[in-house]
Amino acid sequence: MSASVLYDAPGPKAVVRNRIYAVVGTLAIAALITVSIVRLADKGHLAPAMWDIFNYTGIRQNIADALLATLKAFGLAAIGSLVLGVLLVVGRLSDHKPIRWAATTFIELFRSLPLLITIYAIWVGFLTDYSMWALAAGLSVYNGCVQAEVLRAGINSVPRGQSEAAYALGMSKTQVMVSVLMPQAVRSMLPTIIGQLVVTLKDTSLGFIILYPELLQTARLIASNTQVNGQYPYVSTIVVIGTIYIAMCLLLSALATWIEKRGRRAKTGIKVAPGAPASGIPTMDAVPGPDLGGAGGAGPTGDGAGGTGVTKN
Amino acid sequence: MNVLLDNFPEFRDGFIGTVSITAVSSVIALVLGVLIAGFRVSPVPPLRYFGTAWVTLMRNTPLTLLFLIFFFVVPEILFPGMSSFVLGSLALGFYTSSFVCEAVRSGINTVPLGQAEAARSIGMTFAQTLQIVVLPQATRTVIPPLSSIFIALTKNSAIAGAFSVAELFGWQKLMSDKGYDIVPVFIWVALGYLVVTFTISGLFRLLERRMEVAR
């Protein structure tokens, strides 16, 4: 923090002032947390018996089942949204006007509607007895639209010359999309795509509202069906379930960060092909085949600014 | 059509509910988000850690879980009997504050270091640097992401409907419980939300155009 836009490197006076702020700030935050904990403890929410319920095999089994249910819905939604995203982006970039128009309308409509009302409408209207499929379908539709926009941004960030060169080689439209544009787009957008998957994972908790027995619904059931010392163990259950959610999301985010770093490393790590071989005849071996994929790194991998705008949910 | 005409008062209340919970929680999110962003860029380490912890926790918690916390834990800490509207706006506002914080922080970080250094070197005070040099530039980069954050906030406000706040999703639920066909209900609710989100994006586009400068 020696160089920040807002603050100069502190002199002796500022160092003292900052120290005072640090002490006061720490005390204030600690006081806030302590008061909250004391208030909860006073009402008996943090009593050992409240946490003891997680030693029962029944409740442990419930949580394990719920975790599995959440992951199942997430897996389905992840696959569904990625497949739909690819279809929609191909449709949106199509040369045929009706297809382009239909894909654009679909994306714009479902992207600007609350996910919850989509899920609820699918559940009530079509899949009343299959809440998992309703949840997965709703998630796929909404996140598919977002993924399509992410992919479109990725495809647009591939330099024009790439597709022009591919067309010049005589590749068909499908070939250009599949073997030139898509790989580079996916690669440069991978952090954002995974970021959106984190959002998808978080949104599986909407299954709570359509009574799908995922983590949150189970938490609610556990808390409202168990009574300890005449109280419902909401606080302890929420702490346990919240920790599980945060851990899952952080793991997935960590994967995104790791991939982003790896992408950045590859960008600088790829050696520029040494000067053309002395023999003037370009042999097939001299054509840097794999570099085509590597060139994806040359696109704006550090798309943090553009990417985060899309991920917001 | 009948769904809407027969239940217009409820629909109107739901629409007003969506608009007001969006407005109230936007204000909470904006105030809290700017405050936390201030913490995150401050030269005081404990405040920075607090800001980072806040953002990490809020961003990785599902909003529905946050709603559960606010409806079942927070009344125990503060006092019981808070209205569901207040609790819902607090949950939404807290959740969104982390996104606002990140937008503001990245906005401040896009201002080149040389700008502030130049300002300091001609003898501007901290307040002057902030007011005349840093904030005007930061605001311009913050506005587009803020627009999408507030649109997301509007969409997220639907979850409040599931926690018995009167708003549009609540109306959808009510109508489907009454046995109306879900498709027209869905279309009307969708239109209601689209009106709110388009208004927000329009307002922000206006704001953006007014603040635009030639570079």
Interface residues (C-beta under 8 A of the other chain):
Chain A: M1 A3 S4 V5 L6 Y7 D8 P10 A14 N18 Y21 A22 G25 T26 I29 V35 S36 R39 L40 K43 H45 L109 S112 L113 P114 L115 L116 I117 Y120 A121 V124 G125 V198 K202 D203 T204 S205 L206 F208 I209 L216 A219 R220 A223 Y234 V235 I238 I241 G242 Y245 I246 C249 L250 S253 G304 A305 T308 G309 K312 N313
Chain B: V41 S42 P43 V44 P45 P46 L47 R48 F50 T56 L57 R59 N60 T61 P62 L63 T64 L65 L68 I69 F72 V73 E76 I77 F99 E102 S106 I108 N109 V111 P112 L113 Q115 A116 R120 F126 T129 L130 V134 P144 P145 S148 I149 I151 A152 T154 K155 N156 S157 A158 I159 G161 A162 L168 F169 Q172 K173 S176 I182 V183 V185 F186 V189 A190 Y193 L194 T197
